[in-house]
Amino acid sequence: MSTERKAPTAGARPGGPRGGGPMGGMGGAPGAKPMNFKGSLVRFAGVMRPERARVVLLTLCGIVSVALTVVGPKILGDATNVIFAGAVGGALPEGATVDQVVAGLRESGNDTQADLLASMPGLVPGQGVDFERLAQILMWVLVIYLGAFLFGWLQARIMTIAVQNTMRRLRDDVEAKLHRIPLSYVDKQAKGEILSRVTNDIDNVAQTTTQTLAQLVTSVLTVIGVLGMMFWISWVLALVALVTVPLSVVLTMQIAKRSQPQFVAQWAATGRLNAHVEEMFTGHSLVKVYGRQEAAAATFGTENEALYDASRKSQFISGTMQPSMGFLANLNYVIVAVIGGLRVASGQLSLGDVQAFIQYSRQFTQPLTQIASMMNLLQSGVASAERVFELLDAPEQDPDPADPRRLGHVQGRVAFEDVSFSYEPETPLIEHLDLVAEPGQTIAIVGPTGAGKTTLVNLLMRFYEVSSGRITLDGVDTREMTRDDLRSRIGMVLQDTWLFKGTIEENLRYGVRDDATVGEEDFLAATEATHVDPFVRTLPDGYATVLDDEATALSAGEKQLLTIARAFLADPEILVLDEATSSVDTRTEVLVQQAMNALRANRTSFVIAHRLSTIRDADAIVVMEHGQIVEQGDHDTLLAAGGAYARLYESQFSAPVVDEADAVAGPAGV
C-alpha cells in the first residue's frame, strides 16, 4: 500500500502512540489498571464450565485418592504398635498378664512405665513380634497406596483432558475474535503484543491450570481429610497443630498481595519485548541499512531489563512463600513431637498413634505449603488470563445485518455518495466526497502522500466504516451486505506482497472461492496471461515449489506477479491495485503492467499509483489532496487544465534544468 494510513502494517497507527517503521515504539502494554484477580479467576472458571462433568469426576477421583492416602498412616501406626508391643512383650515374663505386670511396676514406684504398658495395644507378656499380623497390615497398606496411586493417575488424566479442551476452546475464541475486531484496533496495537497474548499468555494459562487444578483439589481435600484424622486421634494435638494455620493464611495473603502487581508487570513487559523483537526481525534489513543496530539493541536492553526486573521481583516475592511455610511446618512438627512424646509416656496415646499423628501433621502442612507455592503460578496464570480476556473484550466491528442484501451477478458500478471519514473525530480526513465508477471503468487515484487514497480503498472494503454518507455497489449500500459477500467481489493487489508458506500453486489458488472450481486449463491460462508461467517453469519443482513465509527464493517482481495471478484466479468483479508496481524494476514493471491490463479487462478497477506513467490509459483520473477530490478527468484533459495533476506529472517527467555553462564544461567542470 501507499505510505498513508496503511491498515494492517506497522508503519501507520492512526491515533496511536507509536511511530512508523521498524524503529517505532513498543505499543501500549496492558496492566495500566490494577488486576482484578478474583474477577478474572471467576471468569476463567466460567470458561471451564463446559468441562464441569470432568471436573466433578476428577474431584471424585481426588476424594477417593485422598481418602486412601489419609487412611494409610493410621494403618501404618497399627504396624508400629505391633512391632513395639512385640519388642516390649518379648522382654516381659511369659505367663503373666498385662495387669499383673502393670501392678508390679506400680508397687515398685514405676508409674510412668506402668501407664505406658497399660495403654499399649496388643501387648502379650512373653510374646515377641506377631509377624503374621504385621504382614497383614503391610499388605493392606500396599493395597491402599496402590489404589491411591491409580485414582490419582486417573484424576491427572481427566484433568489433562479438561484443561486441553478448555485451551482449545479459548484459542478458538481468540481466533474468532481476531476476525471480528476492527482494523482500527489492530492498527493501534503492536503485532508482537497481540501475538504474545495469543501464544505466550494462553500457553501460560494452560500450564498454570494443568499444574494447579488437580493439585489444588487434592490439597484442599487432603487438608480436610487429615484434619479429621488428627481430631480422631487426639483433639489436643490437633488444636496444637492448628496454631500455625492462621499464621500461614496471613503470610500467604501478604506475600500474594505484594507479588501480584509484579506478575502483571512481568507479562506486560513480555508483550512489549515480543513486540520489539517482532518489529526488529521484520525490519532487520532497514535496521542494518540505517545503522540502527545499536539503537535496536539498546531498546531491547531496556525492555529486557524491565522484564528481568519485573520477573525478579515477582519470583523473589512469591518465592519467599514456600520457605516461610516450610519454617512454620517445621515449627509445628517440633511442637507436635514434643507434646506427643509426653502423652505417650503418660499412657494417653499409643506410640503408633503419635507416629501416625506426626505423619498427619506433615501431610497437613504439606498441602498448605503446596497451596502457598501454587499462588505464584496461579497469580501468573490469572495475569495472563486477564490479558487474554482484554483481547476478547476488545471492541468489535459492527455486526453484519441480520437480513443482508445478496447480489447475484455484479455489474460493478461503485458510487461514493457524500462520504466523510476521519480516523480521529477531531481530525477530519475525507469530507463530503462524491465519486462514481461505472461498470468496467478504470479509476486511477493519485495525489501526494497522506491525501486519503488508500483510505478510500479501506472504506470500499469496509476495513473502516464511513462516518457519514454511503458507498454503494450496483445501487446497494455496502453496509447492507455482509463483509464476506462484499469482499468476495473485490480482488486486491497491494504494494506489499503477501505469500504464505506453501507451494506456489497453493498460494495462487488461495483467493479462489470455496464454491468455485478452477480447472487446469484455466489455471495455466491465468498464469500465462500474468507472465507467471515462464519463470515458474524454470524452478526445479515448478508449481510444486514450496515457498517460505517470506518467499526469499523469488524476486520482488516475481512475487508481485504471483499476487496478480492470484487475483486473476479469484475472478473478482471489482479490482483494487494499490501501488502494485512501485517496488519492481523497469523491465519487470512492463510485465506487471501487462499482467494488470489483462486482469483489469471487463472489471471495474481502482488503481492507486504514484508512477503516473502506469495510469495514462485510465478512463478517469481522480486527484486527491487533503481528503478531497480536487480534479477529475482523463489524462489529456487534466494535463491541459494545468492543475494539480499537471504539476504532479511535470514533477515526474520534466528534465532537470541544467546550466548551459555546466553543460559545456562537462566532466571538467565537476
C-alpha positions as semicolon CSV with decimal commas, in nm:
position;residue;x (nm);y (nm);z (nm)
1;M;0,000;0,000;0,000
2;S;0,100;0,360;-0,016
3;T;0,253;0,514;0,288
4;E;-0,060;0,692;0,409
5;R;-0,284;0,539;0,671
6;K;-0,187;0,182;0,598
7;A;-0,430;-0,056;0,752
8;P;-0,256;-0,370;0,873
9;T;0,104;-0,254;0,858
10;A;0,320;-0,148;1,147
11;G;0,409;0,180;0,993
12;A;0,091;0,375;1,045
13;R;-0,109;0,376;1,362
14;P;-0,380;0,638;1,346
15;G;-0,429;0,790;1,682
16;G;-0,176;0,556;1,840
17;P;0,139;0,649;2,025
18;R;0,378;0,460;1,806
19;G;0,597;0,584;1,528
20;G;0,629;0,421;1,191
21;G;0,895;0,195;1,054
22;P;1,096;-0,077;1,216
23;M;1,222;0,151;1,488
24;G;0,875;0,251;1,604
25;G;0,771;0,247;1,969
26;M;0,664;-0,059;2,153
27;G;0,290;-0,012;2,163
28;G;0,062;0,013;2,459
29;A;0,103;-0,259;2,719
30;P;-0,183;-0,382;2,928
31;G;-0,189;-0,371;3,300
32;A;-0,237;0,004;3,344
33;K;-0,528;-0,070;3,577
34;P;-0,494;-0,291;3,887
35;M;-0,552;-0,656;3,811
36;N;-0,894;-0,792;3,909
37;F;-0,765;-1,122;4,043
38;K;-1,095;-1,251;4,179
39;G;-1,298;-1,139;3,879
40;S;-1,056;-1,292;3,629
41;L;-1,042;-1,616;3,828
42;V;-1,422;-1,638;3,836
43;R;-1,438;-1,563;3,465
44;F;-1,188;-1,837;3,386
45;A;-1,397;-2,076;3,594
46;G;-1,682;-1,981;3,361
47;V;-1,462;-2,064;3,062
48;M;-1,415;-2,411;3,210
49;R;-1,790;-2,460;3,269
50;P;-1,834;-2,695;2,969
51;E;-1,589;-2,929;3,143
52;R;-1,784;-2,934;3,470
53;A;-1,866;-3,306;3,434
54;R;-1,496;-3,388;3,407
55;V;-1,418;-3,151;3,693
56;V;-1,673;-3,333;3,910
57;L;-1,527;-3,668;3,805
58;L;-1,170;-3,564;3,878
59;T;-1,289;-3,430;4,215
60;L;-1,445;-3,767;4,297
61;C;-1,123;-3,940;4,195
62;G;-0,936;-3,695;4,415
63;I;-1,166;-3,771;4,709
64;V;-1,105;-4,145;4,677
65;S;-0,731;-4,099;4,627
66;V;-0,701;-3,862;4,923
67;A;-0,919;-4,082;5,145
68;L;-0,697;-4,382;5,077
69;T;-0,384;-4,176;5,131
70;V;-0,517;-4,038;5,458
71;V;-0,606;-4,382;5,592
72;G;-0,254;-4,510;5,523
73;P;-0,068;-4,351;5,818
74;K;-0,328;-4,472;6,068
75;I;-0,286;-4,831;5,949
76;L;0,092;-4,790;5,950
77;G;0,054;-4,675;6,310
78;D;-0,105;-5,012;6,386
79;A;0,203;-5,180;6,234
80;T;0,423;-4,973;6,464
81;N;0,214;-5,076;6,762
82;V;0,253;-5,445;6,665
83;I;0,631;-5,407;6,644
84;F;0,660;-5,206;6,965
85;A;0,427;-5,440;7,156
86;G;0,629;-5,738;7,033
87;A;0,958;-5,580;7,135
88;V;0,831;-5,493;7,485
89;G;0,632;-5,817;7,531
90;G;0,934;-6,031;7,449
91;A;1,119;-5,875;7,745
92;L;0,839;-5,947;7,995
93;P;0,799;-6,277;8,184
94;E;0,596;-6,534;7,995
95;G;0,267;-6,645;8,153
96;A;0,198;-6,317;8,335
97;T;-0,088;-6,092;8,239
98;V;-0,059;-5,725;8,146
99;D;-0,249;-5,630;8,460
100;Q;-0,001;-5,823;8,677
101;V;0,297;-5,657;8,508
102;V;0,139;-5,312;8,546
103;A;0,052;-5,377;8,912
104;G;0,409;-5,488;8,983
105;L;0,550;-5,171;8,825
106;R;0,322;-4,950;9,029
107;E;0,423;-5,130;9,351
108;S;0,787;-5,062;9,266
109;G;0,711;-4,694;9,201
110;N;0,746;-4,704;8,820
111;D;0,414;-4,536;8,747
112;T;0,530;-4,390;8,413
113;Q;0,625;-4,730;8,278
114;A;0,304;-4,874;8,417
115;D;0,096;-4,614;8,236
116;L;0,286;-4,683;7,913
117;L;0,229;-5,061;7,928
118;A;-0,131;-5,026;8,037
119;S;-0,221;-4,827;7,725
120;M;-0,014;-5,038;7,484
121;P;-0,247;-5,220;7,241
122;G;-0,172;-5,587;7,154
123;L;0,082;-5,634;7,439
124;V;0,123;-6,001;7,544
125;P;0,397;-6,069;7,808
126;G;0,649;-6,320;7,686
127;Q;0,536;-6,295;7,319
128;G;0,752;-6,135;7,052
129;V;0,651;-5,960;6,729
130;D;0,343;-6,106;6,560
131;F;0,482;-6,120;6,209
132;E;0,165;-6,269;6,062
133;R;-0,039;-5,974;6,190
134;L;0,236;-5,738;6,073
135;A;0,231;-5,888;5,722
136;Q;-0,146;-5,849;5,701
137;I;-0,124;-5,483;5,797
138;L;0,155;-5,413;5,549
139;M;-0,040;-5,589;5,272
140;W;-0,339;-5,367;5,340
141;V;-0,113;-5,062;5,334
142;L;0,024;-5,172;4,996
143;V;-0,328;-5,218;4,854
144;I;-0,441;-4,881;4,991
145;Y;-0,146;-4,686;4,849
146;L;-0,174;-4,868;4,514
147;G;-0,541;-4,768;4,499
148;A;-0,449;-4,409;4,587
149;F;-0,196;-4,409;4,303
150;L;-0,445;-4,545;4,046
151;F;-0,716;-4,293;4,137
152;G;-0,456;-4,014;4,140
153;W;-0,341;-4,119;3,792
154;L;-0,699;-4,124;3,668
155;Q;-0,755;-3,779;3,818
156;A;-0,449;-3,642;3,639
157;R;-0,562;-3,790;3,307
158;I;-0,913;-3,644;3,336
159;M;-0,767;-3,310;3,439
160;T;-0,537;-3,301;3,135
161;I;-0,829;-3,367;2,901
162;A;-1,042;-3,099;3,069
163;V;-0,766;-2,837;3,057
164;Q;-0,667;-2,906;2,698
165;N;-1,031;-2,894;2,584
166;T;-1,066;-2,560;2,759
167;M;-0,750;-2,424;2,600
168;R;-0,867;-2,539;2,258
169;R;-1,194;-2,352;2,302
170;L;-1,009;-2,047;2,433
171;R;-0,779;-2,046;2,131
172;D;-1,083;-2,086;1,905
173;D;-1,249;-1,791;2,079
174;V;-0,938;-1,577;2,035
175;E;-0,906;-1,675;1,668
176;A;-1,273;-1,591;1,608
177;K;-1,227;-1,263;1,797
178;L;-0,934;-1,164;1,578
179;H;-1,166;-1,189;1,279
180;R;-1,426;-0,967;1,447
181;I;-1,210;-0,687;1,580
182;P;-1,195;-0,378;1,361
183;L;-0,883;-0,283;1,174
184;S;-0,857;0,029;1,390
185;Y;-0,784;-0,193;1,693
186;V;-0,509;-0,380;1,510
187;D;-0,363;-0,050;1,387
188;K;-0,319;0,072;1,743
189;Q;-0,155;-0,246;1,873
190;A;0,194;-0,378;1,816
191;K;0,170;-0,707;1,629
192;G;0,413;-0,870;1,872
193;E;0,190;-0,764;2,161
194;I;-0,115;-0,933;2,008
195;L;0,091;-1,242;1,921
196;S;0,216;-1,258;2,279
197;R;-0,141;-1,270;2,409
198;V;-0,244;-1,535;2,157
199;T;0,058;-1,759;2,217
200;N;0,258;-1,692;2,534
201;D;-0,033;-1,593;2,756
202;I;-0,260;-1,879;2,651
203;D;0,029;-2,125;2,694
204;N;0,091;-1,984;3,041
205;V;-0,278;-2,020;3,131
206;A;-0,269;-2,383;3,011
207;Q;0,046;-2,461;3,207
208;T;-0,086;-2,293;3,520
209;T;-0,421;-2,472;3,504
210;T;-0,255;-2,808;3,443
211;Q;-0,022;-2,765;3,739
212;T;-0,272;-2,618;3,983
213;L;-0,622;-2,751;3,914
214;A;-0,585;-3,112;4,028
215;Q;-0,321;-3,021;4,284
216;L;-0,547;-2,757;4,435
217;V;-0,838;-3,003;4,459
218;T;-0,612;-3,268;4,611
219;S;-0,454;-3,025;4,856
220;V;-0,788;-2,896;4,984
221;L;-0,926;-3,248;5,023
222;T;-0,606;-3,357;5,196
223;V;-0,631;-3,074;5,446
224;I;-0,991;-3,169;5,526
225;G;-0,921;-3,544;5,549
226;V;-0,601;-3,511;5,750
227;L;-0,762;-3,263;5,989
228;G;-1,043;-3,510;6,056
229;M;-0,796;-3,791;6,127
230;M;-0,594;-3,565;6,357
231;F;-0,901;-3,484;6,567
232;W;-0,992;-3,853;6,571
233;I;-0,653;-3,948;6,713
234;S;-0,613;-3,659;6,960
235;W;-0,812;-3,337;6,970
236;V;-0,546;-3,185;7,195
237;L;-0,265;-3,240;6,944
238;A;-0,498;-3,129;6,663
239;L;-0,557;-2,794;6,830
240;V;-0,182;-2,755;6,883
241;A;-0,119;-2,827;6,515
242;L;-0,379;-2,568;6,411
243;V;-0,196;-2,289;6,593
244;T;0,023;-2,224;6,286
245;V;-0,266;-2,219;6,036
246;P;-0,371;-1,853;6,094
247;L;-0,007;-1,752;6,060
248;S;0,012;-1,940;5,729
249;V;-0,302;-1,771;5,595
250;V;-0,186;-1,423;5,691
251;L;0,159;-1,486;5,547
252;T;0,017;-1,618;5,219
253;M;-0,217;-1,322;5,177
254;Q;0,056;-1,066;5,245
255;I;0,302;-1,225;5,002
256;A;0,035;-1,264;4,732
257;K;-0,070;-0,901;4,775
258;R;0,283;-0,782;4,706
259;S;0,368;-1,023;4,426
260;Q;0,053;-0,985;4,214
261;P;0,134;-0,639;4,067
262;Q;0,477;-0,771;3,972
263;F;0,324;-1,061;3,776
264;V;0,105;-0,814;3,588
265;A;0,414;-0,607;3,509
266;Q;0,605;-0,922;3,408
267;W;0,357;-1,026;3,139
268;A;0,310;-0,670;3,020
269;A;0,688;-0,645;2,978
270;T;0,686;-0,980;2,796
271;G;0,436;-0,839;2,546
272;R;0,644;-0,525;2,487
273;L;0,961;-0,726;2,440
274;N;0,790;-0,959;2,192
275;A;0,660;-0,658;2,002
276;H;1,010;-0,514;1,976
277;V;1,167;-0,844;1,867
278;E;0,894;-0,897;1,605
279;E;0,946;-0,548;1,462
280;M;1,324;-0,581;1,459
281;F;1,303;-0,918;1,284
282;T;1,053;-0,792;1,029
283;G;1,257;-0,482;0,952
284;H;1,607;-0,621;1,011
285;S;1,724;-0,511;0,668
286;L;1,628;-0,148;0,733
287;V;1,779;-0,163;1,079
288;K;2,112;-0,256;0,922
289;V;2,079;-0,015;0,631
290;Y;2,033;0,281;0,861
291;G;2,289;0,159;1,111
292;R;2,036;0,131;1,391
293;Q;2,164;-0,197;1,533
294;E;2,295;-0,028;1,847
295;A;1,972;0,166;1,894
296;A;1,769;-0,153;1,845
297;A;1,995;-0,337;2,088
298;A;1,960;-0,052;2,337
299;T;1,581;-0,065;2,314
300;F;1,595;-0,442;2,350
301;G;1,819;-0,400;2,653
302;T;1,575;-0,156;2,811
303;E;1,277;-0,382;2,756
304;N;1,474;-0,690;2,860
305;E;1,586;-0,513;3,176
306;A;1,223;-0,420;3,251
307;L;1,121;-0,782;3,204
308;Y;1,411;-0,901;3,418
309;D;1,325;-0,654;3,693
310;A;0,954;-0,745;3,697
311;S;1,030;-1,119;3,679
312;R;1,292;-1,095;3,953
313;K;1,058;-0,911;4,185
314;S;0,760;-1,135;4,119
315;Q;0,957;-1,458;4,153
316;F;1,152;-1,338;4,458
317;I;0,845;-1,217;4,646
318;S;0,638;-1,523;4,563
319;G;0,942;-1,746;4,616
320;T;0,959;-1,645;4,984
321;M;0,625;-1,816;5,036
322;Q;0,748;-2,175;5,032
323;P;1,043;-2,137;5,271
324;S;0,824;-1,933;5,504
325;M;0,561;-2,205;5,503
326;G;0,835;-2,464;5,548
327;F;0,955;-2,283;5,859
328;L;0,604;-2,285;6,006
329;A;0,569;-2,655;5,917
330;N;0,894;-2,743;6,096
331;L;0,787;-2,538;6,397
332;N;0,458;-2,727;6,403
333;Y;0,642;-3,060;6,371
334;V;0,863;-2,987;6,674
335;I;0,567;-2,885;6,890
336;V;0,364;-3,195;6,797
337;A;0,663;-3,428;6,851
338;V;0,735;-3,293;7,200
339;I;0,375;-3,292;7,324
340;G;0,303;-3,626;7,157
341;G;0,604;-3,786;7,326
342;L;0,487;-3,665;7,665
343;R;0,140;-3,808;7,603
344;V;0,285;-4,148;7,502
345;A;0,494;-4,154;7,816
346;S;0,186;-4,077;8,023
347;G;-0,011;-4,355;7,852
348;Q;-0,265;-4,120;7,696
349;L;-0,162;-4,214;7,342
350;S;-0,001;-4,515;7,180
351;L;0,331;-4,485;7,002
352;G;0,164;-4,580;6,673
353;D;-0,095;-4,306;6,715
354;V;0,175;-4,047;6,774
355;Q;0,370;-4,171;6,475
356;A;0,053;-4,151;6,262
357;F;-0,022;-3,802;6,402
358;I;0,327;-3,677;6,315
359;Q;0,276;-3,807;5,962
360;Y;-0,060;-3,635;5,952
361;S;0,092;-3,311;6,076
362;R;0,338;-3,332;5,787
363;Q;0,055;-3,416;5,547
364;F;-0,144;-3,126;5,691
365;T;0,127;-2,866;5,641
366;Q;0,244;-3,006;5,307
367;P;-0,076;-2,920;5,115
368;L;-0,080;-2,580;5,283
369;T;0,276;-2,530;5,159
370;Q;0,176;-2,655;4,814
371;I;-0,120;-2,418;4,801
372;A;0,109;-2,134;4,904
373;S;0,369;-2,226;4,642
374;M;0,094;-2,258;4,380
375;M;-0,009;-1,899;4,444
376;N;0,278;-1,761;4,234
377;L;0,179;-1,994;3,949
378;L;-0,186;-1,905;3,997
379;Q;-0,114;-1,532;4,001
380;S;0,098;-1,560;3,688
381;G;-0,172;-1,763;3,513
382;V;-0,452;-1,526;3,613
383;A;-0,243;-1,230;3,496
384;S;-0,209;-1,399;3,157
385;A;-0,578;-1,490;3,155
386;E;-0,671;-1,127;3,212
387;R;-0,456;-1,022;2,917
388;V;-0,637;-1,278;2,701
389;F;-0,972;-1,156;2,835
390;E;-0,875;-0,798;2,747
391;L;-0,829;-0,912;2,388
392;L;-1,161;-1,098;2,397
393;D;-1,328;-0,784;2,537
394;A;-1,184;-0,555;2,268
395;P;-1,448;-0,360;2,075
396;E;-1,576;-0,544;1,772
397;Q;-1,668;-0,422;1,429
398;D;-2,035;-0,356;1,366
399;P;-2,215;-0,687;1,306
400;D;-2,337;-0,776;0,961
401;P;-2,708;-0,709;0,900
402;A;-2,944;-0,982;1,016
403;D;-3,114;-0,986;0,676
404;P;-2,835;-0,889;0,434
405;R;-2,878;-0,794;0,073
406;R;-2,727;-1,051;-0,160
407;L;-2,632;-0,957;-0,513
408;G;-2,642;-1,202;-0,796
409;H;-2,437;-1,101;-1,096
410;V;-2,248;-0,781;-1,010
411;Q;-2,223;-0,519;-1,283
412;G;-1,955;-0,329;-1,093
413;R;-2,096;0,023;-1,051
414;V;-1,938;0,175;-0,740
415;A;-2,053;0,510;-0,602
416;F;-1,920;0,717;-0,312
417;E;-2,208;0,942;-0,209
418;D;-2,130;1,237;0,021
419;V;-1,876;1,025;0,211
420;S;-1,698;1,166;0,516
421;F;-1,447;0,986;0,734
422;S;-1,185;1,051;1,000
423;Y;-0,955;0,823;1,197
424;E;-0,991;1,057;1,492
425;P;-1,309;1,263;1,545
426;E;-1,115;1,587;1,589
427;T;-0,909;1,536;1,271
428;P;-1,130;1,508;0,959
429;L;-0,965;1,335;0,664
430;I;-1,233;1,287;0,396
431;E;-1,529;1,525;0,382
432;H;-1,834;1,509;0,154
433;L;-1,661;1,309;-0,119
434;D;-1,855;1,201;-0,428
435;L;-1,713;0,957;-0,683
436;V;-1,873;0,719;-0,934
437;A;-1,704;0,428;-1,113
438;E;-1,915;0,287;-1,394
439;P;-1,902;-0,086;-1,476
440;G;-1,577;-0,180;-1,648
441;Q;-1,413;0,159;-1,589
442;T;-1,062;0,201;-1,457
443;I;-1,043;0,479;-1,199
444;A;-0,692;0,595;-1,115
445;I;-0,644;0,769;-0,781
446;V;-0,337;0,989;-0,746
447;G;-0,218;1,252;-0,507
448;P;0,051;1,326;-0,250
449;T;0,118;1,101;0,047
450;G;-0,149;1,140;0,312
451;A;-0,414;1,261;0,067
452;G;-0,651;0,975;0,156
453;K;-0,604;0,745;-0,144
454;T;-0,561;0,420;0,047
455;T;-0,824;0,531;0,296
456;L;-1,070;0,542;0,010
457;V;-0,997;0,178;-0,068
458;N;-1,021;0,083;0,300
459;L;-1,368;0,235;0,310
460;L;-1,469;0,047;-0,005
461;M;-1,352;-0,281;0,152
462;R;-1,522;-0,186;0,482
463;F;-1,196;-0,219;0,672
464;Y;-1,321;0,107;0,822
465;E;-1,679;0,234;0,831
466;V;-1,771;0,572;0,683
467;S;-1,857;0,846;0,932
468;S;-2,138;0,972;0,710
469;G;-2,269;0,923;0,360
470;R;-2,265;0,584;0,193
471;I;-2,085;0,364;-0,059
472;T;-2,298;0,162;-0,299
473;L;-2,230;-0,137;-0,522
474;D;-2,481;-0,159;-0,807
475;G;-2,702;0,076;-0,607
476;V;-2,688;-0,132;-0,285
477;D;-2,538;0,024;0,026
478;T;-2,237;-0,192;0,111
479;R;-2,340;-0,180;0,478
480;E;-2,650;-0,378;0,382
481;M;-2,426;-0,662;0,259
482;T;-2,216;-0,899;0,466
483;R;-1,848;-0,817;0,470
484;D;-1,759;-1,160;0,332
485;D;-2,000;-1,117;0,042
486;L;-1,870;-0,769;-0,034
487;R;-1,504;-0,863;-0,017
488;S;-1,556;-1,176;-0,224
489;R;-1,647;-0,941;-0,509
490;I;-1,323;-0,745;-0,479
491;G;-0,969;-0,853;-0,564
492;M;-0,670;-0,666;-0,425
493;V;-0,309;-0,641;-0,536
494;L;-0,103;-0,445;-0,289
495;Q;0,240;-0,291;-0,289
496;D;0,342;-0,523;-0,004
497;T;0,321;-0,876;-0,142
498;W;0,197;-1,144;0,096
499;L;0,271;-1,509;0,032
500;F;0,233;-1,783;0,289
501;K;0,440;-2,095;0,350
502;G;0,325;-2,350;0,094
503;T;0,358;-2,437;-0,272
504;I;0,328;-2,178;-0,545
505;E;0,006;-2,341;-0,667
506;E;-0,145;-2,326;-0,319
507;N;-0,059;-1,957;-0,300
508;L;-0,214;-1,891;-0,640
509;R;-0,536;-2,075;-0,555
510;Y;-0,566;-1,901;-0,217
511;G;-0,821;-1,647;-0,341
512;V;-1,045;-1,893;-0,527
513;R;-1,389;-1,904;-0,369
514;D;-1,488;-2,222;-0,190
515;D;-1,779;-2,276;-0,426
516;A;-1,570;-2,217;-0,737
517;T;-1,351;-2,458;-0,927
518;V;-1,058;-2,369;-1,148
519;G;-0,954;-2,635;-1,396
520;E;-0,600;-2,697;-1,510
521;E;-0,654;-2,517;-1,842
522;D;-0,798;-2,207;-1,674
523;F;-0,519;-2,216;-1,419
524;L;-0,247;-2,224;-1,685
525;A;-0,427;-1,958;-1,890
526;A;-0,425;-1,726;-1,591
527;T;-0,059;-1,783;-1,513
528;E;0,038;-1,729;-1,877
529;A;-0,167;-1,409;-1,902
530;T;0,003;-1,272;-1,592
531;H;0,355;-1,382;-1,702
532;V;0,391;-1,619;-1,409
533;D;0,424;-1,942;-1,606
534;P;0,762;-1,869;-1,771
535;F;0,960;-1,809;-1,453
536;V;0,780;-2,081;-1,253
537;R;0,875;-2,334;-1,522
538;T;1,241;-2,256;-1,454
539;L;1,209;-2,362;-1,089
540;P;1,311;-2,723;-1,011
541;D;0,966;-2,820;-0,878
542;G;0,759;-2,581;-1,089
543;Y;0,424;-2,501;-0,930
544;A;0,501;-2,752;-0,653
545;T;0,791;-2,536;-0,534
546;V;0,749;-2,471;-0,163
547;L;0,788;-2,109;-0,052
548;D;0,875;-1,998;0,297
549;D;0,667;-1,726;0,457
550;E;0,900;-1,459;0,317
551;A;0,927;-1,619;-0,030
552;T;1,301;-1,544;-0,021
553;A;1,365;-1,759;-0,330
554;L;1,174;-1,512;-0,551
555;S;1,248;-1,158;-0,659
556;A;1,017;-0,868;-0,573
557;G;0,881;-0,862;-0,928
558;E;0,815;-1,237;-0,931
559;K;0,629;-1,214;-0,602
560;Q;0,424;-0,927;-0,739
561;L;0,334;-1,128;-1,048
562;L;0,219;-1,414;-0,825
563;T;-0,014;-1,181;-0,633
564;I;-0,159;-1,054;-0,961
565;A;-0,213;-1,410;-1,082
566;R;-0,380;-1,491;-0,751
567;A;-0,624;-1,203;-0,801
568;F;-0,676;-1,317;-1,163
569;L;-0,775;-1,668;-1,049
570;A;-1,011;-1,525;-0,785
571;D;-1,204;-1,371;-1,076
572;P;-1,341;-1,068;-0,886
573;E;-1,591;-0,824;-1,034
574;I;-1,403;-0,527;-0,883
575;L;-1,028;-0,484;-0,872
576;V;-0,810;-0,271;-0,644
577;L;-0,445;-0,215;-0,740
578;D;-0,253;-0,027;-0,472
579;E;0,097;0,075;-0,583
580;A;0,141;-0,269;-0,738
581;T;0,445;-0,169;-0,948
582;S;0,631;0,062;-0,711
583;S;0,888;-0,193;-0,594
584;V;0,993;-0,351;-0,924
585;D;1,245;-0,263;-1,191
586;T;1,151;-0,106;-1,524
587;R;1,161;-0,431;-1,724
588;T;0,955;-0,615;-1,466
589;E;0,720;-0,318;-1,448
590;V;0,635;-0,374;-1,813
591;L;0,544;-0,737;-1,740
592;V;0,348;-0,639;-1,430
593;Q;0,169;-0,367;-1,624
594;Q;0,075;-0,614;-1,899
595;A;-0,048;-0,859;-1,633
596;M;-0,255;-0,588;-1,468
597;N;-0,403;-0,483;-1,800
598;A;-0,515;-0,841;-1,858
599;L;-0,652;-0,853;-1,507
600;R;-0,842;-0,524;-1,543
601;A;-1,022;-0,629;-1,860
602;N;-1,401;-0,607;-1,818
603;R;-1,367;-0,523;-1,449
604;T;-1,430;-0,206;-1,253
605;S;-1,084;-0,115;-1,128
606;F;-0,940;0,129;-0,877
607;V;-0,571;0,195;-0,931
608;I;-0,367;0,385;-0,672
609;A;-0,040;0,493;-0,826
610;H;0,249;0,730;-0,776
611;R;0,402;0,641;-1,113
612;L;0,174;0,837;-1,340
613;S;0,308;0,656;-1,646
614;T;0,113;0,348;-1,537
615;I;-0,230;0,515;-1,540
616;R;-0,230;0,722;-1,860
617;D;-0,489;0,493;-2,019
618;A;-0,728;0,508;-1,720
619;D;-1,088;0,602;-1,802
620;A;-1,082;0,862;-1,526
621;I;-0,809;1,000;-1,307
622;V;-0,902;1,131;-0,963
623;V;-0,661;1,371;-0,796
624;M;-0,689;1,387;-0,417
625;E;-0,545;1,639;-0,175
626;H;-0,624;1,651;0,197
627;G;-0,908;1,402;0,162
628;Q;-1,079;1,597;-0,115
629;I;-1,111;1,534;-0,488
630;V;-0,955;1,842;-0,641
631;E;-0,954;1,726;-1,004
632;Q;-1,115;1,454;-1,211
633;G;-1,085;1,365;-1,579
634;D;-0,874;1,171;-1,828
635;H;-0,502;1,212;-1,873
636;D;-0,509;1,459;-2,163
637;T;-0,784;1,672;-2,011
638;L;-0,607;1,705;-1,677
639;L;-0,276;1,789;-1,841
640;A;-0,442;2,059;-2,048
641;A;-0,607;2,204;-1,736
642;G;-0,264;2,275;-1,587
643;G;-0,378;2,200;-1,234
644;A;-0,269;1,962;-0,959
645;Y;-0,234;1,662;-1,190
646;A;-0,024;1,861;-1,436
647;R;0,206;1,966;-1,154
648;L;0,244;1,605;-1,038
649;Y;0,310;1,490;-1,394
650;E;0,563;1,763;-1,458
651;S;0,747;1,684;-1,135
652;Q;0,796;1,326;-1,253
653;F;0,874;1,367;-1,624
654;S;1,024;1,712;-1,676
655;A;1,402;1,707;-1,721
656;P;1,603;1,894;-1,458
657;V;1,725;2,239;-1,552
658;V;2,097;2,232;-1,639
659;D;2,304;2,547;-1,652
660;E;2,446;2,599;-2,004
661;A;2,797;2,671;-1,875
662;D;2,795;2,348;-1,672
663;A;2,675;2,157;-1,977
664;V;2,961;2,295;-2,185
665;A;3,216;2,231;-1,913
666;G;3,116;1,868;-1,889
667;P;3,322;1,643;-1,665
668;A;3,598;1,902;-1,638
669;G;3,363;2,131;-1,460
670;V;3,289;1,879;-1,192
